[in-house]
Protein backbone atom coordinates (compact mmCIF):
# COMPACT_ATOMS: atom_id res chain seq x y z
CA UNK A 1 0.00 0.00 0.00
CA UNK A 2 1.27 3.42 -0.95
CA UNK A 3 0.02 6.56 0.78
CA UNK A 4 -1.68 9.05 -1.54
CA UNK A 5 -2.60 12.73 -1.26
CA UNK A 6 -6.38 12.71 -1.16
CA UNK A 7 -9.15 13.99 1.07
CA UNK A 8 -10.94 10.62 0.84
CA UNK A 9 -8.28 7.96 0.19
CA UNK A 10 -5.40 7.18 2.54
CA UNK A 11 -3.51 4.50 0.59
CA UNK A 12 -3.68 2.36 -2.55
CA UNK A 13 -2.19 -1.04 -3.36
CA UNK A 14 -2.32 -3.19 -6.49
CA UNK A 15 -1.60 -6.83 -7.29
CA UNK A 16 -1.01 -6.85 -11.06
CA UNK A 17 -1.02 -10.66 -11.32
CA UNK A 18 -4.47 -10.94 -9.74
CA UNK A 19 -5.66 -7.54 -11.07
CA UNK A 20 -6.83 -6.55 -7.58
CA UNK A 21 -6.77 -2.95 -6.40
CA UNK A 22 -6.86 -2.34 -2.64
CA UNK A 23 -8.02 1.05 -1.37
CA UNK A 24 -7.89 2.21 2.25
CA UNK A 25 -10.10 5.22 2.81
CA UNK A 26 -9.46 7.96 5.36
CA UNK A 27 -12.43 6.56 7.30
CA UNK A 28 -10.35 3.43 7.93
CA UNK A 29 -12.45 1.19 5.68
CA UNK A 30 -10.53 -0.95 3.18
CA UNK A 31 -12.00 -2.34 -0.04
CA UNK A 32 -10.66 -4.51 -2.84
CA UNK A 33 -11.70 -4.04 -6.46
CA UNK A 34 -11.42 -6.98 -8.87
CA UNK A 35 -10.34 -6.70 -12.49
CA UNK A 36 -8.29 -3.50 -12.24
CA UNK A 37 -5.40 -3.60 -14.73
CA UNK A 38 -1.90 -2.27 -14.17
CA UNK A 39 -2.65 0.57 -16.62
CA UNK A 40 -5.76 1.54 -14.65
CA UNK A 41 -3.75 1.49 -11.42
CA UNK A 42 -1.05 3.67 -13.01
CA UNK A 43 -3.66 6.14 -14.23
CA UNK A 44 -5.11 6.35 -10.72
CA UNK A 45 -1.74 6.90 -9.08
CA UNK A 46 -0.77 9.56 -11.64
CA UNK A 47 -4.07 11.42 -11.54
CA UNK A 48 -4.18 15.08 -10.54
CA UNK A 49 -6.95 14.13 -8.09
CA UNK A 50 -6.80 10.52 -6.91
CA UNK A 51 -10.24 10.71 -5.26
CA UNK A 52 -11.94 12.15 -8.35
CA UNK A 53 -10.26 9.64 -10.66
CA UNK A 54 -11.28 6.79 -8.36
CA UNK A 55 -14.90 7.97 -8.28
CA UNK A 56 -15.10 8.43 -12.05
CA UNK A 57 -13.16 5.40 -13.27
CA UNK A 58 -13.13 2.68 -10.60
CA UNK A 59 -15.92 3.00 -8.01
CA UNK A 60 -19.10 1.29 -9.25
CA UNK A 61 -17.26 -0.11 -12.31
CA UNK A 62 -15.50 -3.00 -10.59
CA UNK A 63 -16.72 -5.58 -8.08
CA UNK A 64 -15.90 -4.26 -4.61
CA UNK A 65 -15.45 -6.31 -1.46
CA UNK A 66 -14.94 -4.87 2.02
CA UNK A 67 -11.69 -6.23 3.41
N, CA, C and O atoms as CSV, one atom per row, in Angstrom:
chain,resi,resn,atom,element,x,y,z
A,1,UNK,N,N,0.850,-1.183,0.000
A,1,UNK,CA,C,0.000,0.000,0.000
A,1,UNK,C,C,0.893,1.243,0.000
A,1,UNK,O,O,1.852,1.352,0.763
A,2,UNK,N,N,0.540,2.164,-0.878
A,2,UNK,CA,C,1.272,3.424,-0.947
A,2,UNK,C,C,0.354,4.555,-0.512
A,2,UNK,O,O,-0.777,4.653,-0.987
A,3,UNK,N,N,0.828,5.405,0.384
A,3,UNK,CA,C,0.019,6.559,0.781
A,3,UNK,C,C,-0.206,7.478,-0.420
A,3,UNK,O,O,0.665,7.608,-1.280
A,4,UNK,N,N,-1.374,8.109,-0.472
A,4,UNK,CA,C,-1.685,9.054,-1.543
A,4,UNK,C,C,-2.198,10.354,-0.930
A,4,UNK,O,O,-2.701,10.374,0.193
A,5,UNK,N,N,-2.061,11.438,-1.692
A,5,UNK,CA,C,-2.604,12.730,-1.260
A,5,UNK,C,C,-4.035,12.811,-1.744
A,5,UNK,O,O,-4.287,12.987,-2.936
A,6,UNK,N,N,-4.968,12.683,-0.822
A,6,UNK,CA,C,-6.384,12.705,-1.160
A,6,UNK,C,C,-7.180,13.022,0.097
A,6,UNK,O,O,-6.783,12.658,1.204
A,7,UNK,N,N,-8.296,13.696,-0.080
A,7,UNK,CA,C,-9.150,13.987,1.073
A,7,UNK,C,C,-10.023,12.796,1.442
A,7,UNK,O,O,-10.636,12.789,2.510
A,8,UNK,N,N,-10.090,11.781,0.568
A,8,UNK,CA,C,-10.940,10.618,0.838
A,8,UNK,C,C,-10.178,9.299,0.921
A,8,UNK,O,O,-10.630,8.366,1.584
A,9,UNK,N,N,-9.033,9.212,0.259
A,9,UNK,CA,C,-8.279,7.958,0.186
A,9,UNK,C,C,-6.946,8.114,0.901
A,9,UNK,O,O,-6.208,9.071,0.669
A,10,UNK,N,N,-6.649,7.152,1.778
A,10,UNK,CA,C,-5.397,7.178,2.544
A,10,UNK,C,C,-4.264,6.482,1.798
A,10,UNK,O,O,-3.151,7.002,1.725
A,11,UNK,N,N,-4.553,5.283,1.234
A,11,UNK,CA,C,-3.509,4.498,0.588
A,11,UNK,C,C,-4.111,3.581,-0.471
A,11,UNK,O,O,-5.288,3.224,-0.421
A,12,UNK,N,N,-3.257,3.210,-1.437
A,12,UNK,CA,C,-3.682,2.356,-2.547
A,12,UNK,C,C,-2.627,1.282,-2.764
A,12,UNK,O,O,-1.428,1.558,-2.714
A,13,UNK,N,N,-3.080,0.054,-3.006
A,13,UNK,CA,C,-2.191,-1.038,-3.357
A,13,UNK,C,C,-2.736,-1.761,-4.567
A,13,UNK,O,O,-3.932,-1.684,-4.851
A,14,UNK,N,N,-1.865,-2.473,-5.295
A,14,UNK,CA,C,-2.322,-3.191,-6.488
A,14,UNK,C,C,-1.522,-4.467,-6.654
A,14,UNK,O,O,-0.299,-4.473,-6.513
A,15,UNK,N,N,-2.227,-5.549,-6.958
A,15,UNK,CA,C,-1.604,-6.831,-7.291
A,15,UNK,C,C,-1.829,-7.038,-8.782
A,15,UNK,O,O,-2.918,-7.446,-9.185
A,16,UNK,N,N,-0.814,-6.764,-9.617
A,16,UNK,CA,C,-1.012,-6.853,-11.063
A,16,UNK,C,C,-1.291,-8.267,-11.566
A,16,UNK,O,O,-1.977,-8.436,-12.574
A,17,UNK,N,N,-0.774,-9.276,-10.886
A,17,UNK,CA,C,-1.016,-10.658,-11.317
A,17,UNK,C,C,-2.475,-11.054,-11.127
A,17,UNK,O,O,-3.048,-11.748,-11.966
A,18,UNK,N,N,-3.071,-10.615,-10.031
A,18,UNK,CA,C,-4.473,-10.937,-9.742
A,18,UNK,C,C,-5.426,-9.850,-10.218
A,18,UNK,O,O,-6.643,-10.035,-10.205
A,19,UNK,N,N,-4.866,-8.703,-10.642
A,19,UNK,CA,C,-5.660,-7.538,-11.069
A,19,UNK,C,C,-6.610,-7.092,-9.957
A,19,UNK,O,O,-7.798,-6.862,-10.182
A,20,UNK,N,N,-6.047,-6.976,-8.747
A,20,UNK,CA,C,-6.830,-6.552,-7.584
A,20,UNK,C,C,-6.256,-5.243,-7.051
A,20,UNK,O,O,-5.070,-5.144,-6.737
A,21,UNK,N,N,-7.124,-4.250,-6.958
A,21,UNK,CA,C,-6.771,-2.953,-6.396
A,21,UNK,C,C,-7.290,-2.910,-4.965
A,21,UNK,O,O,-8.444,-3.257,-4.714
A,22,UNK,N,N,-6.456,-2.490,-4.029
A,22,UNK,CA,C,-6.864,-2.341,-2.636
A,22,UNK,C,C,-6.820,-0.860,-2.289
A,22,UNK,O,O,-5.821,-0.182,-2.526
A,23,UNK,N,N,-7.913,-0.373,-1.728
A,23,UNK,CA,C,-8.019,1.045,-1.373
A,23,UNK,C,C,-8.389,1.163,0.102
A,23,UNK,O,O,-9.386,0.600,0.553
A,24,UNK,N,N,-7.567,1.906,0.847
A,24,UNK,CA,C,-7.886,2.208,2.246
A,24,UNK,C,C,-8.314,3.674,2.298
A,24,UNK,O,O,-7.557,4.577,1.944
A,25,UNK,N,N,-9.530,3.877,2.742
A,25,UNK,CA,C,-10.095,5.218,2.809
A,25,UNK,C,C,-9.702,5.895,4.113
A,25,UNK,O,O,-9.317,5.226,5.072
A,26,UNK,N,N,-9.796,7.210,4.151
A,26,UNK,CA,C,-9.465,7.962,5.363
A,26,UNK,C,C,-10.358,7.581,6.534
A,26,UNK,O,O,-9.994,7.796,7.689
A,27,UNK,N,N,-11.520,7.020,6.244
A,27,UNK,CA,C,-12.434,6.558,7.300
A,27,UNK,C,C,-11.905,5.311,8.004
A,27,UNK,O,O,-12.390,4.940,9.073
A,28,UNK,N,N,-10.901,4.662,7.392
A,28,UNK,CA,C,-10.352,3.428,7.934
A,28,UNK,C,C,-10.845,2.191,7.213
A,28,UNK,O,O,-10.264,1.116,7.363
A,29,UNK,N,N,-11.911,2.324,6.430
A,29,UNK,CA,C,-12.451,1.189,5.677
A,29,UNK,C,C,-11.512,0.837,4.526
A,29,UNK,O,O,-10.942,1.719,3.884
A,30,UNK,N,N,-11.359,-0.465,4.275
A,30,UNK,CA,C,-10.527,-0.945,3.180
A,30,UNK,C,C,-11.375,-1.817,2.268
A,30,UNK,O,O,-12.117,-2.683,2.731
A,31,UNK,N,N,-11.257,-1.579,0.959
A,31,UNK,CA,C,-11.999,-2.339,-0.041
A,31,UNK,C,C,-11.043,-2.844,-1.103
A,31,UNK,O,O,-10.028,-2.212,-1.400
A,32,UNK,N,N,-11.385,-4.008,-1.679
A,32,UNK,CA,C,-10.656,-4.512,-2.836
A,32,UNK,C,C,-11.575,-4.421,-4.047
A,32,UNK,O,O,-12.792,-4.570,-3.938
A,33,UNK,N,N,-10.972,-4.175,-5.194
A,33,UNK,CA,C,-11.703,-4.042,-6.458
A,33,UNK,C,C,-11.082,-5.008,-7.450
A,33,UNK,O,O,-9.888,-4.928,-7.740
A,34,UNK,N,N,-11.899,-5.932,-7.976
A,34,UNK,CA,C,-11.423,-6.985,-8.868
A,34,UNK,C,C,-11.413,-6.527,-10.317
A,34,UNK,O,O,-12.309,-5.807,-10.756
A,35,UNK,N,N,-10.392,-6.950,-11.059
A,35,UNK,CA,C,-10.335,-6.704,-12.492
A,35,UNK,C,C,-9.655,-5.408,-12.891
A,35,UNK,O,O,-9.767,-4.981,-14.040
A,36,UNK,N,N,-8.952,-4.776,-11.962
A,36,UNK,CA,C,-8.292,-3.496,-12.244
A,36,UNK,C,C,-6.894,-3.770,-12.813
A,36,UNK,O,O,-6.045,-4.361,-12.145
A,37,UNK,N,N,-6.674,-3.334,-14.044
A,37,UNK,CA,C,-5.404,-3.598,-14.728
A,37,UNK,C,C,-4.280,-2.712,-14.190
A,37,UNK,O,O,-4.518,-1.743,-13.468
A,38,UNK,N,N,-3.060,-3.068,-14.560
A,38,UNK,CA,C,-1.898,-2.266,-14.169
A,38,UNK,C,C,-1.996,-0.864,-14.762
A,38,UNK,O,O,-1.621,0.110,-14.109
A,39,UNK,N,N,-2.494,-0.750,-15.990
A,39,UNK,CA,C,-2.652,0.568,-16.619
A,39,UNK,C,C,-3.664,1.421,-15.863
A,39,UNK,O,O,-3.461,2.622,-15.689
A,40,UNK,N,N,-4.749,0.802,-15.415
A,40,UNK,CA,C,-5.759,1.538,-14.655
A,40,UNK,C,C,-5.196,1.992,-13.311
A,40,UNK,O,O,-5.479,3.099,-12.854
A,41,UNK,N,N,-4.401,1.134,-12.685
A,41,UNK,CA,C,-3.753,1.493,-11.424
A,41,UNK,C,C,-2.786,2.656,-11.645
A,41,UNK,O,O,-2.759,3.599,-10.854
A,42,UNK,N,N,-2.000,2.593,-12.708
A,42,UNK,CA,C,-1.051,3.671,-13.009
A,42,UNK,C,C,-1.763,4.991,-13.250
A,42,UNK,O,O,-1.312,6.043,-12.796
A,43,UNK,N,N,-2.885,4.930,-13.970
A,43,UNK,CA,C,-3.662,6.144,-14.232
A,43,UNK,C,C,-4.179,6.738,-12.926
A,43,UNK,O,O,-4.173,7.956,-12.748
A,44,UNK,N,N,-4.624,5.881,-12.016
A,44,UNK,CA,C,-5.111,6.348,-10.718
A,44,UNK,C,C,-3.991,7.027,-9.940
A,44,UNK,O,O,-4.170,8.125,-9.412
A,45,UNK,N,N,-2.846,6.377,-9.874
A,45,UNK,CA,C,-1.740,6.904,-9.084
A,45,UNK,C,C,-1.165,8.191,-9.679
A,45,UNK,O,O,-0.605,9.014,-8.955
A,46,UNK,N,N,-1.302,8.364,-10.986
A,46,UNK,CA,C,-0.775,9.555,-11.643
A,46,UNK,C,C,-1.789,10.667,-11.816
A,46,UNK,O,O,-1.476,11.721,-12.370
A,47,UNK,N,N,-3.002,10.436,-11.345
A,47,UNK,CA,C,-4.070,11.421,-11.536
A,47,UNK,C,C,-3.826,12.682,-10.713
A,47,UNK,O,O,-3.251,12.632,-9.625
A,48,UNK,N,N,-4.271,13.806,-11.254
A,48,UNK,CA,C,-4.179,15.085,-10.539
A,48,UNK,C,C,-4.963,15.009,-9.231
A,48,UNK,O,O,-4.523,15.520,-8.201
A,49,UNK,N,N,-6.135,14.360,-9.285
A,49,UNK,CA,C,-6.953,14.134,-8.093
A,49,UNK,C,C,-7.258,12.642,-8.003
A,49,UNK,O,O,-8.062,12.119,-8.774
A,50,UNK,N,N,-6.615,11.966,-7.066
A,50,UNK,CA,C,-6.802,10.522,-6.907
A,50,UNK,C,C,-8.256,10.200,-6.570
A,50,UNK,O,O,-8.827,9.265,-7.130
A,51,UNK,N,N,-8.853,10.962,-5.668
A,51,UNK,CA,C,-10.236,10.710,-5.263
A,51,UNK,C,C,-11.221,10.868,-6.405
A,51,UNK,O,O,-12.123,10.047,-6.567
A,52,UNK,N,N,-11.055,11.922,-7.203
A,52,UNK,CA,C,-11.945,12.148,-8.346
A,52,UNK,C,C,-11.763,11.058,-9.384
A,52,UNK,O,O,-12.746,10.544,-9.920
A,53,UNK,N,N,-10.527,10.698,-9.675
A,53,UNK,CA,C,-10.263,9.642,-10.657
A,53,UNK,C,C,-10.878,8.326,-10.185
A,53,UNK,O,O,-11.503,7.611,-10.968
A,54,UNK,N,N,-10.700,8.014,-8.914
A,54,UNK,CA,C,-11.276,6.794,-8.360
A,54,UNK,C,C,-12.792,6.787,-8.534
A,54,UNK,O,O,-13.366,5.793,-8.979
A,55,UNK,N,N,-13.433,7.889,-8.186
A,55,UNK,CA,C,-14.899,7.973,-8.281
A,55,UNK,C,C,-15.390,7.846,-9.713
A,55,UNK,O,O,-16.420,7.220,-9.962
A,56,UNK,N,N,-14.664,8.431,-10.654
A,56,UNK,CA,C,-15.102,8.434,-12.048
A,56,UNK,C,C,-14.752,7.164,-12.810
A,56,UNK,O,O,-15.475,6.781,-13.730
A,57,UNK,N,N,-13.651,6.501,-12.442
A,57,UNK,CA,C,-13.161,5.397,-13.271
A,57,UNK,C,C,-13.106,4.026,-12.594
A,57,UNK,O,O,-12.925,3.017,-13.275
A,58,UNK,N,N,-13.257,3.970,-11.285
A,58,UNK,CA,C,-13.133,2.676,-10.598
A,58,UNK,C,C,-14.360,2.345,-9.758
A,58,UNK,O,O,-14.944,1.273,-9.915
A,59,UNK,N,N,-14.756,3.248,-8.872
A,59,UNK,CA,C,-15.919,2.998,-8.012
A,59,UNK,C,C,-17.127,2.707,-8.895
A,59,UNK,O,O,-17.354,3.393,-9.892
A,60,UNK,N,N,-17.883,1.710,-8.534
A,60,UNK,CA,C,-19.101,1.288,-9.246
A,60,UNK,C,C,-18.840,0.696,-10.629
A,60,UNK,O,O,-19.792,0.380,-11.343
A,61,UNK,N,N,-17.580,0.536,-11.027
A,61,UNK,CA,C,-17.261,-0.107,-12.309
A,61,UNK,C,C,-16.628,-1.484,-12.112
A,61,UNK,O,O,-16.584,-2.297,-13.035
A,62,UNK,N,N,-16.141,-1.730,-10.899
A,62,UNK,CA,C,-15.503,-3.003,-10.586
A,62,UNK,C,C,-16.150,-3.579,-9.338
A,62,UNK,O,O,-16.642,-2.845,-8.481
A,63,UNK,N,N,-16.144,-4.910,-9.247
A,63,UNK,CA,C,-16.720,-5.576,-8.081
A,63,UNK,C,C,-15.899,-5.229,-6.847
A,63,UNK,O,O,-14.691,-5.461,-6.803
A,64,UNK,N,N,-16.572,-4.672,-5.850
A,64,UNK,CA,C,-15.904,-4.264,-4.612
A,64,UNK,C,C,-16.259,-5.211,-3.476
A,64,UNK,O,O,-17.393,-5.676,-3.359
A,65,UNK,N,N,-15.262,-5.484,-2.643
A,65,UNK,CA,C,-15.453,-6.310,-1.458
A,65,UNK,C,C,-14.795,-5.606,-0.284
A,65,UNK,O,O,-13.643,-5.181,-0.374
A,66,UNK,N,N,-15.528,-5.481,0.824
A,66,UNK,CA,C,-14.937,-4.869,2.016
A,66,UNK,C,C,-13.948,-5.846,2.623
A,66,UNK,O,O,-14.270,-7.011,2.858
A,67,UNK,N,N,-12.744,-5.362,2.873
A,67,UNK,CA,C,-11.685,-6.229,3.407
A,67,UNK,C,C,-11.747,-6.282,4.923
A,67,UNK,O,O,-10.935,-6.962,5.551
